[in-house]
Amino acid sequence: MTIGERGAALACIYCEYKEHDAQTPTNPLASLWPQLNIGEGQDAQLSLAENLYAAHGKAGTRPSLPEIQTLIQATVRNLDEVYILVDGLDECPSAKDRHTFIDSLDQLLIPPGRQEGRVHLLITSRLRNDMFQAVTEVLIRPSCSEIENLVRTALAKPGFFQSPQMRSKVTETLDLKNTIVGSIAFNAAGMFLAARLHLNSLESLTNVSEIRHALQTLPESLDKLYGDAWARILDQEHNLELLAQQTVSWLFLAERQLRTHELCHALAVQPEDGKFDFERLIAIEDIVRACKGLITVDKHSQIVRFVHSTAQQFFLRVHPQLFPKAQTKLAVTCVTYLNLDFFRVAPCDFVSLRAADARRVKQRF
């Protein structure tokens, strides 16, 4: 995209509640530079970046926030228009870090020697604005018809209901389908998330009476929705219940995000293991299904996460009752994994793809 003589640039920052160590005010701001470094004066900007590397590279330190601010401001001055999107600001866990980060962005709005309006910010957040004095606030929420379309699309999927009888009943009975669509849309309170959780609560029902009763008692709060999902987990066959409990424990307690292969390997380790049993690996699709709508997988990054940051917050409040020994169990799993046979030969190498290292590449967790 080009506007004016020096062009325009679009940069995006996505906040993630699990990346609390990485999401300091400095790191998201620094991620803007490679996205914005497209205008005139690139050589000068590159020189500034090289100077920062020279100052910090050998010392093993990182540039300070003022140094990053200077670099970004120099980059912005070489562009006619700059558009910055910050998505999910509420998922930045520290209120202090949020304010520091936004203060840094605020300074970009009118860089020294430039006219107002060259830098444009779009920030999405569930939090009320308490950081900007003069902004345009827009409440974004799906319309009732959009939620109805979501529900109709879900019901139309061949495998939505576990019971074949219920699949044919809903398909053939227009009144029942409309009742499901209308009830869920009304109780979703303008949230796609709530609609999806309501839908998940219907999947295992086996007759029309159960569906009508469930629709009359749909929970109104997210906490109640998460609690009902947890109750459905506990109502499964024991092996699926245990699988879901272990999965939620890993996602809740892990210090960083887990990818599918890491989670699958972690779930396959048992305390008595001396070597890794690849026959214990479980398909990620089965893991997701056992968790009853509480987790999702990013198709691009293969990161497994809770369906929303509010689920993480829910388990923060209730974990002493639900997972009284989870930290101990996860610690035993980690120690067991580190004592498996292959670590006695060589360190684990997830990067190398040489044939000689193929054995080590298989160790994912």
VENMO-V888735 format. One record per helix or strand. SS is the DSSP state (h for helix, s for strand). FROM is the first residue (numbers start at 1). TO is the last residue. If there is no record, write none. Layout:
BEGIN
ss: (SS | SS)
from: (FROM | FROM)
to: (TO | TO)
END
This chain:
BEGIN
ss: (s | h | h | h | s | h | h | s | h | h | h | h | h | h | h | s | h | h | h | s | s | h | h | h | h)
from: (8 | 25 | 42 | 65 | 81 | 89 | 95 | 119 | 144 | 164 | 174 | 192 | 208 | 222 | 238 | 258 | 260 | 278 | 284 | 295 | 303 | 309 | 326 | 341 | 355)
to: (14 | 36 | 56 | 76 | 87 | 91 | 108 | 123 | 156 | 172 | 187 | 200 | 216 | 234 | 253 | 259 | 268 | 280 | 290 | 297 | 306 | 322 | 338 | 344 | 361)
END
